[in-house]
Amino acid sequence: MQQVSIRNKWVSLRGGSYVKDMEERDVFYVKGKFWTVTRKKFVQDMEGNLLYTVRNKFWAFFVKKAMVYDKDGNQVAFIRRKFWSVHDRYFVQSSLGNLEITGNILGFDYHIILDGKEIGHVARKVSLRDSFVLSLEDGYDLSFFVAFVIAIDNITDQRNAEASSSY
């Protein structure tokens, strides 16, 4: 089982995150853009090589959506949040096939399901900054699923920002 911790930086104008293994060694870095409407972020290896780009869909009424692109700019995943559900649910069309990511309404616990089988788990840690632990079965590209976690966090941040601005 592969496991990493994904934590937002304490102070970041770009929305960057650290991805570390359970021994606190850097594995990946998530770099954000200074200003972007689509919350564009880049998953990079520790040498700064681009692995995946994540961005929210610009026009997304009611149903929030995000896309993941590989280093060559090819879309490899399309993530959409179910409009309303007792459980937080995301549907992913990806190069692996169709995935479903289901969680509780508070968004602290997600299960990653591929073809009816759970292959991973995301636990949101309660802290002053966004922090997640991603556990994934061996044999899957960890950086690909880090991009999923970033995409879901982007969707959640966008949804929360829109909800707080409507008051």
N, C-alpha and C positions, 0 to 999 in steps of 0.2 A: 504494500500500500504506500503510495506517494502522499506526502503531506507538506503543505506550505502555509505560512501565515502571510496575509496581505494586509498591510496597514498604511493608511494615509499618513503623509508627513504631518508633523505638528503645524508647520507654517509653510504654505505653498501657494504662490500666486497662480500656478499652473495646474494644481490638483494632482500632484505626483504621489506615487505610492511605492513602498518597499515591499518586495516579496522575498521572504526568507524561509529557509528550511527550519525544522524543529530545533536545530542546534544554533539557530540565529545567524547562519551564514547567508549572505546575499545570493539569490538565485536568479531573479529577474528584477527589472526596474520598470515602473509604469510612469511615463512622462506625459504630462498634459500640455495643452497649448495655453498661452497666456489669456487669450480671449477667443472664445468659439461658441457659437450658438448651439452647435450640435454636440458639445461636450467631448470633443475629439481627444482620444488618448492613444498612446503608443506603448505596446508591450515590447520591451527590449531585453536582450541578453546582457550580461554584465560588461561586455565589450562595446555596448551601444548599438549593436546590430538590431535592426527592426525585425520583429517576429510577426506581430499582428497590430492592426489599427482597429480601434473601436470607436464608433460614433453613433449618436442617437439620430433617428430619422428627423429631418427638419420639420416636415408637416405631419403631425401625428395627432389627430383629433380623437379624443376618447381612449383609443388603444395606443399605449406607448410602445415604441419599437426602437430597436438598435441593430446595427450591423457590425460584423467582424470581417475584416479583410486580411488576406495574407500579405507577405512582404512585397509581392508583385502587384498588389492592388486588386486581386480577385476576391469577390465576396465568397466567404467560406461559411458564413452563418448569418441567419436572419432570426432575430429574437423578438417576440411580441408578448406583451403581458396580457393576460385575460382581463377583459374589461371590468368584470366584477365577479368575485368569488369569495366564499368563506375562507378559503385558503389562497395564499399568494401563489399564482401559477404563471409560468412562462412556457411558451412553446417555441422550440428551436428547430429550424430547418437548417441542416448543416451538411458538410461534406461527409460526416460520419453516418448520417441518416437523421431521422426525426427524434429529437430529445424532448423530454418534459422535465421541467424543473419546478417542483412543488414545495411550498413552505407553509408555515403558519401565518396567520394574519398579521402578526407583529414583525415578521420578517427576520426572525432570529435563527431559523433552522430550515435548510433546504435539502432536498433529495434530488440527485441527478439520475434520471432514468432514461436508458437507451433500450429500445425494443422490449419494454416491459421488465427490464432488469436494472436494479440500482447499481450504478458504477461509481458513484461519488456522493459526497456530502459536503455541504457548506454550513458552517456554524458562525453566526455573527456574534462577535464578542461585544459586550456592553462596555463602552469606554468613551472618553471625551472625543475621540476621533474614530472614524470608521475603521473597523478591524474585523477580519474574517479568517477562519481556518478552513482551507480546502483540503479534503481527503479524497483521493482518486485511486482507483484500482491500477495496478501496474499494467503497462502496455498501452496506455493512452498518453497523448501529448499534453503534458502538464501546462505548458504555456498557452495552449489552445483553450483550456478550461479556466486559466487565470483570466483570459480575455472575456470569457462568459461572466465571471464574477464581476469584472469591471463594468461590463455592459449592463448587468442587472443593477449594480450600484448606481450607474448613470441614470437609468430609468427611474429608480427610486428617488434619487436626488431631484430629478426633473419634476416628478410627480409631487414631491413634498414642497418644492419651490412654488409650483403653480397653486397648490392648496393654500400655502401661507400668504401668497400675494392676493388671493381672492377675498380676504377678510377686510 
